[in-house]
Amino acid sequence: MQANYLRNLDLVIRKIERARLSYSPHHIVSLIAVSKYVSIQEITALYECGQRAFGENKIQDFKSKAQALESLPLQWHMIGSLQENKINALIDLNPVLLHSLDSLKLALALQKRLETKNTKMHALLQLNTSFESSKSGVFPQDAHVLYQEIQAQCPNIIMEGIMTIGAHSNDYKKIEQSFVLAKDVFDSLSGVGARTLSMGMSDDFEIAIACGANMVRIGSRLFQI
Ligand SMILES: *Cc1c(COP(=O)(O)O)cnc(C)c1O
């Protein structure tokens, strides 16, 4: 397992490196290892290869893995849809970043709980840039106003930027188009503090970086045997 993971991680890092250098030598990309398909043994193995940041998409799995791995200095990211009844559990897990804030209603519910618990959370606004009905997220045309509404109404949520999932397609152009839409929204929010653009997964992270992603979320490619 370890040898495969070392090879996977090395290959992914080299590809990230190549993509970010051709974007700009000053561009830095962080790698989130999406551990939703694997157990604590696999997470530990990748940690021992040098990976620190991990992403989970379900509160229940996040909780059991984070608790089991409490002794390791891991950074946890919440990347999946958040139901309102799971907000308290998420706050207690204290993720470094919530990638999937996707409505004012959810933001207000989160704000209320954060205020009660007297704590803060860093978050990204999730965009639906592929216009696929199966995907969550706000449409790009609504994002700018919503982002600032959340900032104005939710002082305990620290808005860090934008997240999107690329179009599910074999057509390079369609995937690229979804990332370009997210980059445009991201740029329009740079004046109000947006600095993280989370996009790119196992099959499309190089396209995402070419479009300006500075955080990629990679699962299957890192954990394949
Ligand atoms: C599963 C998942 C990923 C990683 O997907 P892979 O194709 O396994 O790299 C990234 N982001 C989100 C939101 C996911 O749900």
The ligand as a Tripos MOL2 file, in Angstrom:
@<TRIPOS>MOLECULE
LIG
   15    15     1     0     0
SMALL
NO_CHARGES

@<TRIPOS>ATOM
      1 C1        -15.2600   12.6670   -4.2580 C.3       1 LIG1
      2 C2        -14.9710   14.1000   -4.3750 C.ar      1 LIG1
      3 C3        -13.7320   14.5450   -4.8530 C.ar      1 LIG1
      4 C4        -12.6170   13.6220   -5.2950 C.3       1 LIG1
      5 O1        -13.0000   12.8420   -6.3910 O.3       1 LIG1
      6 P1        -11.9680   11.8790   -7.1470 P.3       1 LIG1
      7 O2        -12.5350   11.7650   -8.5090 O.co2     1 LIG1
      8 O3        -11.9660   10.5930   -6.3920 O.co2     1 LIG1
      9 O4        -10.6400   12.5350   -7.1440 O.co2     1 LIG1
     10 C5        -13.5300   15.9150   -4.9160 C.ar      1 LIG1
     11 N1        -14.4840   16.7990   -4.5500 N.ar      1 LIG1
     12 C6        -15.6810   16.4030   -4.0970 C.ar      1 LIG1
     13 C7        -16.6780   17.4290   -3.7060 C.3       1 LIG1
     14 C8        -15.9740   15.0460   -3.9970 C.ar      1 LIG1
     15 O5        -17.1790   14.6700   -3.5540 O.3       1 LIG1
@<TRIPOS>BOND
     1     1     2 1
     2     2     3 ar
     3     2    14 ar
     4     3     4 1
     5     3    10 ar
     6     4     5 1
     7     5     6 1
     8     6     7 2
     9     6     8 1
    10     6     9 1
    11    10    11 ar
    12    11    12 ar
    13    12    13 1
    14    12    14 ar
    15    14    15 1
@<TRIPOS>SUBSTRUCTURE
     1 LIG1         1 GROUP 0 **** ****
